[in-house]
Amino acid sequence: MERKWEAKLKQIEERAACYERKPLSSVYRPRLSKPEEPPSIWKLFHRQTEAFNFVKSCKEDVHVFALEYKVGDGQRIYLVTTYTQLWFYYKSRKNLLHCYEVIPENAVCKLYFDLEFNKHANPEADGKKMVALLIEHVCKALQELYRVNCSAEDVFNLDSSTEEKFSRHLIFQLHDVAFKDNIHVGVYTRNRNFRLYKSSKIGKHVALEIAEDNKFFPKHSETVSEENQCFLSSLVSNVRFSDTLRILTCDTSQNKEKRIECFSSTNTKAENIEGFHCSPYPEIDQFVLSLVNKNGIQGGIRRWSYFFPEELLVYDICKYRWCENIRRAHKSNNIMILVDLKNEVWYQKCHDPVCKAENFKSDCFPLPAEVGLLFLLKEEEEFTATETMNSETENPHKPPSSTLSKGVASDADWDNGIDDTYFLEATEDAELAEAAENGLLSYYSGVDEIPDELILQVLQE
């Protein structure tokens, strides 16, 4: 009996000595294949800023992705992992169905476009021809401006169109050429969420697939599957750095300084001043012009600004100064017409210091029905819990969750829901309007109402 006890004690002592020489890791780190490969990273965060801060602390080549998890409200959590790790779990398409690449601010990226239009509102539009024409003109511009040769065979053409909406993603695969960042590409603002190849919007059943008129095909590889290559090619931030890589820039300051004629409903020329010719909503432009062409006064639109988070169009009016606050026209100060696209209403503010001090805002008036039809362009999100459950009835093996840091969501949380406060904070990290980004963030309060200081400064720049 004593011999057995001595043998057992010796065995325990040897095992303890072994653990002292090779201690267990305090955090489990899953590996994809061979033990000698570096450990993988898979961490989830409530807030986008936390995810990017973690990326900065990593030696590995990791990236930020956004995952939609709750139907109807666009709430997302943020995943930090490598391209290899993500593809390992993503390729089966049994899980991670609604994923987005987060294109980092100030990061080198590919040239890309997100194209869409409403088919019912544009019955005569030929989407395929329009895409082909756009690619032709962009390739011509790249050659003229940067001496970069490319064709439709260098453009990865992805499609997620429905019966109601034509939708395409174009990602240019330029050899040893990339743009300095999102701003120089001219498409989007900071930390843009761009839907991944093979992913669908949550609650929807149409994934982003290769378009039938796509002419780009990745080169054959003995080690990387064709599907994996397509996935890597679709990533806007996936730029291979080399000694021969050219970084392209596009200075838009000259465009902002151009003097463009303001226009009126009579299509006559007005004074040449800084601004834009027309907004992306021409029918709303015409409605606004009808508001400022009254009683023999021919008003016009000096310029417009669009605030993305609030979906607010701000029109700076010229030659028309009637103010609802004083019930007469100002002697020198012009007015603004603001159109709230979310609530389909419009109201008036003005540049007058007295009205500004009073924080004057006129009553809200509904947009006419014919203008409201434009909002078909923004696809209605009509989801039901039953449809969503039917589209995700499978319960596949899920990616590792054991590396979640304190305070982040577990896999179970994706289905059960998390305190909405975290996601309200996360939405504040979402993209702001370009004007707010260019030094005006201090004015942004996160509420629906945009401060007058922000609006006026944007219009004055």
Helices and strands as residue ranges (DSSP letters): H 2-21, E 42-45, H 48-57, E 63-68, E 76-81, H 83-90, E 99-103, E 112-118, H 127-146, G 152-154, E 155-159, E 165-172, E 177-179, H 182-185, E 192-195, E 209-210, H 226-234, E 246-248, H 253-257, E 259-263, E 269-274, H 282-291, E 293-294, E 297-298, E 300-307, E 312-318, E 322-323, E 328-329, E 335-340, E 345-350, H 353-357, E 365-366, H 369-372, G 373-377, H 385-391, H 411-416, H 420-428, H 434-437, G 441-443, H 452-460
